[in-house]
């Protein structure tokens, strides 16, 4: 397990068990080598992208509303770089967790409104 800290344009990574094991990486290196289309959410992207965009589970209405889907699609500058991924055989545990998460969020929202 590691602990990391951003210092200016550098990322300082320290091993929690071995305190002397510290590495420093330039932020641009992380952006160039570890920023993938599947590592951002539609809302966290907050800008248009010239790279590839992959939209997962677009066909499940309680996960992706039409408004959210439109927002996700318009994050791309070129529609040919927008990819849609459909899992026809999701595992049961993942599906259960998604449904439970959806309803838990609904209940919490109702509690806040009351």
N, CA, C and O atoms as a DFTB+ gen file, in Angstrom:
456 C
 N C O
     1  1       0.849      -1.169       0.000
     2  2       0.000       0.000       0.000
     3  2       0.898       1.235       0.000
     4  3       1.959       1.255       0.624
     5  1       0.449       2.251      -0.707
     6  2       1.254       3.465      -0.817
     7  2       0.445       4.688      -0.412
     8  3      -0.786       4.677      -0.406
     9  1       1.167       5.726      -0.078
    10  2       0.588       7.038       0.212
    11  2       1.155       7.974      -0.838
    12  3       2.348       7.911      -1.135
    13  1       0.334       8.836      -1.403
    14  2       0.855       9.760      -2.405
    15  2       0.457      11.186      -2.057
    16  3      -0.538      11.427      -1.374
    17  1       1.252      12.110      -2.538
    18  2       1.039      13.530      -2.276
    19  2       1.458      14.308      -3.515
    20  3       2.501      14.031      -4.108
    21  1       0.646      15.280      -3.902
    22  2       0.968      16.119      -5.053
    23  2       1.711      17.347      -4.559
    24  3       1.236      18.061      -3.677
    25  1       2.875      17.584      -5.133
    26  2       3.690      18.751      -4.801
    27  2       4.026      19.474      -6.095
    28  3       4.919      19.063      -6.836
    29  1       3.299      20.562      -6.359
    30  2       3.493      21.282      -7.613
    31  2       3.066      20.420      -8.783
    32  3       1.915      19.991      -8.858
    33  1       4.001      20.163      -9.707
    34  2       3.688      19.295     -10.847
    35  2       4.302      17.903     -10.676
    36  3       4.466      17.165     -11.648
    37  1       4.637      17.555      -9.440
    38  2       5.240      16.257      -9.133
    39  2       4.305      15.445      -8.234
    40  3       3.558      16.003      -7.431
    41  1       4.361      14.136      -8.381
    42  2       3.597      13.217      -7.547
    43  2       4.599      12.429      -6.710
    44  3       5.442      11.710      -7.246
    45  1       4.498      12.570      -5.401
    46  2       5.415      11.888      -4.482
    47  2       4.701      10.645      -3.944
    48  3       3.639      10.752      -3.331
    49  1       5.290       9.465      -4.177
    50  2       4.685       8.192      -3.776
    51  2       5.578       7.541      -2.728
    52  3       6.780       7.370      -2.934
    53  1       4.956       7.174      -1.576
    54  2       5.716       6.581      -0.478
    55  2       5.066       5.271      -0.056
    56  3       3.854       5.208       0.146
    57  1       5.884       4.221       0.076
    58  2       5.411       2.938       0.567
    59  2       5.095       3.090       2.056
    60  3       5.927       3.593       2.811
    61  1       3.912       2.666       2.488
    62  2       3.497       2.854       3.882
    63  2       4.350       2.008       4.827
    64  3       4.697       2.471       5.913
    65  1       4.691       0.796       4.442
    66  2       5.487      -0.078       5.317
    67  2       6.959       0.285       5.295
    68  3       7.625       0.221       6.327
    69  1       7.472       0.661       4.146
    70  2       8.881       1.033       4.006
    71  2       8.956       2.542       3.803
    72  3       8.897       3.020       2.671
    73  1       9.084       3.285       4.884
    74  2       9.046       4.757       4.840
    75  2      10.158       5.343       3.973
    76  3      10.008       6.447       3.449
    77  1      11.272       4.622       3.812
    78  2      12.382       5.136       3.007
    79  2      12.162       4.925       1.503
    80  3      12.881       5.497       0.684
    81  1      11.191       4.124       1.152
    82  2      10.897       3.835      -0.249
    83  2       9.973       4.933      -0.796
    84  3       8.749       4.814      -0.745
    85  1      10.582       5.995      -1.315
    86  2       9.845       7.145      -1.835
    87  2      10.244       7.362      -3.289
    88  3      11.428       7.349      -3.627
    89  1       9.256       7.560      -4.139
    90  2       9.507       7.846      -5.552
    91  2       8.786       9.123      -5.939
    92  3       7.722       9.438      -5.405
    93  1       9.369       9.846      -6.860
    94  2       8.762      11.071      -7.350
    95  2       8.591      10.957      -8.860
    96  3       9.523      10.592      -9.576
    97  1       7.392      11.274      -9.330
    98  2       7.069      11.159     -10.748
    99  2       6.458      12.481     -11.207
   100  3       5.668      13.092     -10.487
   101  1       6.822      12.907     -12.390
   102  2       6.218      14.117     -12.945
   103  2       4.770      13.854     -13.324
   104  3       4.445      12.796     -13.862
   105  1       3.909      14.807     -13.048
   106  2       2.479      14.673     -13.338
   107  2       2.236      14.425     -14.828
   108  3       1.322      13.680     -15.183
   109  1       3.021      15.021     -15.685
   110  2       2.853      14.853     -17.125
   111  2       3.083      13.388     -17.533
   112  3       2.448      12.898     -18.466
   113  1       3.986      12.693     -16.838
   114  2       4.243      11.275     -17.109
   115  2       2.983      10.456     -16.825
   116  3       2.620       9.577     -17.606
   117  1       2.320      10.749     -15.705
   118  2       1.082      10.054     -15.363
   119  2       0.021      10.338     -16.424
   120  3      -0.658       9.421     -16.888
   121  1      -0.122      11.600     -16.804
   122  2      -1.121      11.967     -17.816
   123  2      -0.864      11.267     -19.145
   124  3      -1.806      10.813     -19.794
   125  1       0.399      11.175     -19.558
   126  2       0.733      10.585     -20.857
   127  2       0.574       9.069     -20.883
   128  3       0.190       8.502     -21.906
   129  1       0.868       8.406     -19.756
   130  2       0.931       6.947     -19.763
   131  2      -0.192       6.247     -19.009
   132  3      -0.366       5.038     -19.160
   133  1      -0.961       6.978     -18.198
   134  2      -1.975       6.319     -17.391
   135  2      -3.354       6.954     -17.482
   136  3      -4.218       6.630     -16.667
   137  1      -3.594       7.826     -18.418
   138  2      -4.922       8.411     -18.616
   139  2      -5.596       7.670     -19.761
   140  3      -5.300       7.901     -20.933
   141  1      -6.509       6.775     -19.398
   142  2      -7.194       5.962     -20.386
   143  2      -8.655       6.366     -20.482
   144  3      -9.187       7.002     -19.572
   145  1      -9.295       6.007     -21.559
   146  2     -10.700       6.362     -21.770
   147  2     -11.599       5.794     -20.676
   148  3     -12.626       6.394     -20.359
   149  1     -11.244       4.671     -20.101
   150  2     -12.100       4.035     -19.107
   151  2     -11.786       4.481     -17.678
   152  3     -12.373       3.954     -16.732
   153  1     -10.886       5.427     -17.505
   154  2     -10.493       5.856     -16.163
   155  2     -11.211       7.108     -15.686
   156  3     -10.949       7.559     -14.571
   157  1     -12.080       7.674     -16.455
   158  2     -12.812       8.870     -16.054
   159  2     -14.296       8.594     -16.152
   160  3     -14.741       7.758     -16.938
   161  1     -15.047       9.307     -15.345
   162  2     -16.489       9.225     -15.496
   163  2     -16.924      10.375     -16.392
   164  3     -16.164      11.313     -16.628
   165  1     -18.113      10.296     -16.872
   166  2     -18.647      11.348     -17.746
   167  2     -18.563      12.706     -17.057
   168  3     -18.139      13.688     -17.666
   169  1     -18.960      12.764     -15.804
   170  2     -19.005      14.046     -15.105
   171  2     -17.634      14.498     -14.618
   172  3     -17.388      15.699     -14.506
   173  1     -16.744      13.567     -14.328
   174  2     -15.415      13.989     -13.867
   175  2     -14.556      14.509     -15.013
   176  3     -13.595      15.244     -14.784
   177  1     -14.893      14.134     -16.242
   178  2     -14.115      14.594     -17.389
   179  2     -14.226      16.108     -17.547
   180  3     -13.219      16.775     -17.783
   181  1     -15.430      16.659     -17.421
   182  2     -15.675      18.104     -17.388
   183  2     -15.158      18.882     -18.598
   184  3     -15.059      20.107     -18.540
   185  1     -14.834      18.208     -19.668
   186  2     -14.354      18.889     -20.873
   187  2     -14.508      17.923     -22.042
   188  3     -14.754      16.733     -21.850
   189  1     -14.360      18.448     -23.247
   190  2     -14.388      17.545     -24.393
   191  2     -13.025      16.878     -24.533
   192  3     -12.006      17.417     -24.100
   193  1     -13.024      15.729     -25.128
   194  2     -11.803      14.948     -25.271
   195  2     -11.560      14.627     -26.742
   196  3     -12.486      14.262     -27.466
   197  1     -10.316      14.767     -27.176
   198  2      -9.985      14.397     -28.552
   199  2      -9.624      12.918     -28.633
   200  3      -9.501      12.368     -29.728
   201  1      -9.451      12.261     -27.465
   202  2      -9.127      10.837     -27.431
   203  2     -10.375       9.974     -27.463
   204  3     -11.479      10.462     -27.701
   205  1     -10.186       8.708     -27.224
   206  2     -11.297       7.761     -27.210
   207  2     -12.117       7.902     -25.939
   208  3     -11.581       8.208     -24.874
   209  1     -13.404       7.680     -26.055
   210  2     -14.324       7.654     -24.926
   211  2     -15.075       6.337     -25.000
   212  3     -15.592       5.973     -26.057
   213  1     -15.139       5.621     -23.885
   214  2     -15.870       4.365     -23.822
   215  2     -17.028       4.528     -22.848
   216  3     -16.827       4.934     -21.703
   217  1     -18.225       4.218     -23.293
   218  2     -19.419       4.334     -22.464
   219  2     -19.895       2.920     -22.144
   220  3     -20.314       2.170     -23.026
   221  1     -19.818       2.577     -20.855
   222  2     -20.220       1.247     -20.389
   223  2     -21.660       1.262     -19.904
   224  3     -22.163       2.297     -19.466
   225  1     -22.314       0.131     -19.980
   226  2     -23.654      -0.092     -19.428
   227  2     -24.656       0.970     -19.873
   228  3     -25.539       1.354     -19.106
   229  1     -24.522       1.437     -21.092
   230  2     -25.399       2.474     -21.644
   231  2     -26.829       1.995     -21.810
   232  3     -27.750       2.809     -21.865
   233  1     -27.027       0.706     -21.889
   234  2     -28.337       0.122     -22.163
   235  2     -29.181      -0.109     -20.904
   236  3     -30.345      -0.495     -21.009
   237  1     -28.608       0.123     -19.714
   238  2     -29.335      -0.098     -18.461
   239  2     -29.922       1.238     -18.008
   240  3     -29.192       2.130     -17.577
   241  1     -31.246       1.369     -18.109
   242  2     -31.900       2.671     -17.922
   243  2     -31.700       3.257     -16.531
   244  3     -31.627       4.479     -16.399
   245  1     -31.609       2.431     -15.482
   246  2     -31.442       2.997     -14.148
   247  2     -29.998       3.415     -13.871
   248  3     -29.727       4.058     -12.856
   249  1     -29.091       3.065     -14.741
   250  2     -27.695       3.512     -14.599
   251  2     -27.382       4.689     -15.509
   252  3     -26.577       5.552     -15.160
   253  1     -28.010       4.724     -16.662
   254  2     -27.692       5.763     -17.651
   255  2     -28.983       6.354     -18.216
   256  3     -29.631       5.760     -19.078
   257  1     -29.338       7.523     -17.717
   258  2     -30.523       8.199     -18.248
   259  2     -30.195       8.770     -19.622
   260  3     -29.030       8.808     -20.019
   261  1     -31.198       9.206     -20.336
   262  2     -30.966       9.819     -21.653
   263  2     -30.111      11.073     -21.524
   264  3     -29.244      11.332     -22.359
   265  1     -30.364      11.854     -20.467
   266  2     -29.581      13.078     -20.241
   267  2     -28.122      12.775     -19.977
   268  3     -27.233      13.439     -20.509
   269  1     -27.874      11.755     -19.141
   270  2     -26.499      11.376     -18.838
   271  2     -25.807      10.849     -20.095
   272  3     -24.650      11.173     -20.363
   273  1     -26.529      10.037     -20.855
   274  2     -25.965       9.471     -22.077
   275  2     -25.600      10.572     -23.068
   276  3     -24.534      10.523     -23.682
   277  1     -26.475      11.561     -23.228
   278  2     -26.193      12.686     -24.122
   279  2     -24.954      13.431     -23.639
   280  3     -24.094      13.797     -24.441
   281  1     -24.861      13.656     -22.334
   282  2     -23.696      14.333     -21.762
   283  2     -22.424      13.539     -22.068
   284  3     -21.413      14.116     -22.468
   285  1     -22.472      12.218     -21.880
   286  2     -21.302      11.373     -22.130
   287  2     -20.882      11.414     -23.596
   288  3     -19.696      11.531     -23.901
   289  1     -21.847      11.319     -24.497
   290  2     -21.550      11.323     -25.934
   291  2     -20.922      12.646     -26.355
   292  3     -19.988      12.663     -27.157
   293  1     -21.425      13.748     -25.820
   294  2     -20.929      15.064     -26.234
   295  2     -19.592      15.428     -25.608
   296  3     -19.060      16.502     -25.887
   297  1     -19.044      14.571     -24.778
   298  2     -17.699      14.804     -24.249
   299  2     -16.639      14.566     -25.331
   300  3     -15.512      15.048     -25.216
   301  1     -16.997      13.836     -26.360
   302  2     -16.049      13.550     -27.437
   303  2     -16.098      14.606     -28.526
   304  3     -17.169      15.121     -28.847
   305  1     -14.957      14.926     -29.091
   306  2     -14.898      15.891     -30.196
   307  2     -15.244      15.245     -31.527
   308  3     -15.706      15.910     -32.454
   309  1     -15.015      13.936     -31.610
   310  2     -15.274      13.203     -32.848
   311  2     -16.086      11.964     -32.491
   312  3     -15.627      11.118     -31.724
   313  1     -17.294      11.854     -33.045
   314  2     -18.173      10.744     -32.691
   315  2     -17.549       9.387     -33.009
   316  3     -17.897       8.388     -32.379
   317  1     -16.643       9.337     -33.965
   318  2     -16.012       8.049     -34.296
   319  2     -15.094       7.564     -33.166
   320  3     -14.692       6.400     -33.161
   321  1     -14.759       8.433     -32.214
   322  2     -13.931       8.047     -31.069
   323  2     -14.758       7.661     -29.846
   324  3     -14.203       7.355     -28.791
   325  1     -16.083       7.676     -29.985
   326  2     -16.962       7.291     -28.880
   327  2     -17.332       5.827     -29.060
   328  3     -17.919       5.448     -30.073
   329  1     -16.986       5.006     -28.074
   330  2     -17.223       3.562     -28.127
   331  2     -18.262       3.178     -27.086
   332  3     -18.272       3.726     -25.984
   333  1     -19.129       2.245     -27.428
   334  2     -20.160       1.770     -26.511
   335  2     -19.858       0.321     -26.164
   336  3     -19.634      -0.508     -27.047
   337  1     -19.854       0.025     -24.868
   338  2     -19.552      -1.325     -24.388
   339  2     -20.794      -1.884     -23.703
   340  3     -21.308      -1.289     -22.756
   341  1     -21.268      -3.016     -24.179
   342  2     -22.458      -3.655     -23.602
   343  2     -22.067      -5.041     -23.106
   344  3     -21.572      -5.871     -23.868
   345  1     -22.293      -5.276     -21.830
   346  2     -22.006      -6.572     -21.234
   347  2     -23.295      -7.382     -21.228
   348  3     -24.183      -7.130     -20.413
   349  1     -23.403      -8.352     -22.129
   350  2     -24.619      -9.149     -22.229
   351  2     -24.770     -10.147     -21.093
   352  3     -25.876     -10.605     -20.808
   353  1     -23.665     -10.486     -20.444
   354  2     -23.712     -11.471     -19.365
   355  2     -22.999     -10.948     -18.119
   356  3     -21.948     -11.467     -17.745
   357  1     -23.572      -9.908     -17.465
   358  2     -22.922      -9.400     -16.256
   359  2     -23.013     -10.439     -15.143
   360  3     -23.983     -11.193     -15.070
   361  1     -22.002     -10.476     -14.281
   362  2     -22.073     -11.452     -13.196
   363  2     -23.136     -11.004     -12.186
   364  3     -23.423      -9.815     -12.048
   365  1     -23.699     -11.967     -11.500
   366  2     -24.845     -11.713     -10.625
   367  2     -24.488     -10.772      -9.466
   368  3     -25.293      -9.918      -9.093
   369  1     -23.295     -10.922      -8.901
   370  2     -22.891     -10.079      -7.773
   371  2     -22.805      -8.610      -8.189
   372  3     -23.277      -7.732      -7.467
   373  1     -22.207      -8.342      -9.346
   374  2     -22.104      -6.966      -9.834
   375  2     -23.491      -6.383     -10.071
   376  3     -23.762      -5.245      -9.686
   377  1     -24.361      -7.147     -10.697
   378  2     -25.715      -6.681     -10.980
   379  2     -26.458      -6.381      -9.672
   380  3     -27.138      -5.360      -9.568
   381  1     -26.332      -7.254      -8.688
   382  2     -26.975      -7.042      -7.386
   383  2     -26.444      -5.792      -6.715
   384  3     -27.221      -5.003      -6.179
   385  1     -25.130      -5.596      -6.733
   386  2     -24.525      -4.413      -6.117
   387  2     -24.977      -3.127      -6.803
   388  3     -25.197      -2.116      -6.138
   389  1     -25.116      -3.158      -8.115
   390  2     -25.592      -1.983      -8.839
   391  2     -27.024      -1.624      -8.448
   392  3     -27.342      -0.455      -8.230
   393  1     -27.878      -2.632      -8.360
   394  2     -29.277      -2.390      -7.993
   395  2     -29.361      -1.899      -6.546
   396  3     -30.068      -0.932      -6.261
   397  1     -28.645      -2.558      -5.635
   398  2     -28.659      -2.132      -4.233
   399  2     -28.119      -0.712      -4.080
   400  3     -28.669       0.086      -3.320
   401  1     -27.055      -0.399      -4.795
   402  2     -26.495       0.952      -4.745
   403  2     -27.484       1.986      -5.241
   404  3     -27.604       3.068      -4.666
   405  1     -28.187       1.656      -6.302
   406  2     -29.190       2.570      -6.857
   407  2     -30.267       2.871      -5.817
   408  3     -30.596       4.033      -5.579
   409  1     -30.815       1.827      -5.199
   410  2     -31.889       2.039      -4.229
   411  2     -31.382       2.673      -2.938
   412  3     -32.099       3.466      -2.328
   413  1     -30.180       2.347      -2.512
   414  2     -29.614       3.008      -1.328
   415  2     -29.473       4.505      -1.568
   416  3     -29.774       5.305      -0.682
   417  1     -29.019       4.890      -2.755
   418  2     -28.904       6.315      -3.082
   419  2     -30.275       6.988      -3.117
   420  3     -30.419       8.129      -2.676
   421  1     -31.271       6.293      -3.634
   422  2     -32.631       6.843      -3.652
   423  2     -33.129       7.089      -2.232
   424  3     -33.653       8.163      -1.936
   425  1     -32.968       6.102      -1.354
   426  2     -33.439       6.226       0.030
   427  2     -32.717       7.365       0.741
   428  3     -33.347       8.156       1.443
   429  1     -31.396       7.453       0.563
   430  2     -30.641       8.546       1.192
   431  2     -31.110       9.901       0.676
   432  3     -31.195      10.864       1.439
   433  1     -31.413       9.977      -0.604
   434  2     -31.925      11.228      -1.183
   435  2     -33.282      11.589      -0.591
   436  3     -33.550      12.759      -0.317
   437  1     -34.141      10.588      -0.393
   438  2     -35.450      10.856       0.205
   439  2     -35.306      11.321       1.647
   440  3     -36.041      12.200       2.097
   441  1     -34.352      10.725       2.379
   442  2     -34.117      11.143       3.778
   443  2     -33.691      12.603       3.842
   444  3     -34.142      13.354       4.708
   445  1     -32.824      12.996       2.923
   446  2     -32.342      14.384       2.898
   447  2     -33.493      15.335       2.582
   448  3     -33.585      16.414       3.168
   449  1     -34.369      14.943       1.661
   450  2     -35.495      15.803       1.287
   451  2     -36.474      15.997       2.426
   452  3     -37.093      17.055       2.541
   453  1     -36.623      14.969       3.284
   454  2     -37.549      15.075       4.406
   455  2     -36.948      15.963       5.449
   456  3     -37.562      16.194       6.490
